[in-house]
């Protein structure tokens, strides 16, 4: 049986008691290394700048990352009543998903393995004022 008190909720793990929101896209059929290239572009950016950057990025992985960032912004607007202009991408990370294993026929009746990788993309957006307050508290300590 599961016990909720032993493991914190996903929101508590990602945000704690800070305002903000998150979105997760699971089982995106792209290699995590390719998606991480795009995720590194927008980490720490303002939300509007991040969406524009993703819209015009030439990589194929920019489309699913764009959707997750837009979803996180919509979640923040609807559940937390935050404005999109005040938000920035505080965390974005890409984890490995399930790997589909396929075979490719080779010479003399042998076979080689094809790994079709998938990714889980997690985006956390927070108000910009929290970022500056956190850095000031670190400087004071």
Beta strands, then each sheet from edge to edge (+ up, - down):
strand 1: 21-28
strand 2: 87-96
strand 3: 100-105
strand 4: 111-116
strand 5: 119-127
sheet 1: 1+ 5- 2+
sheet 2: 3+ 4-
end
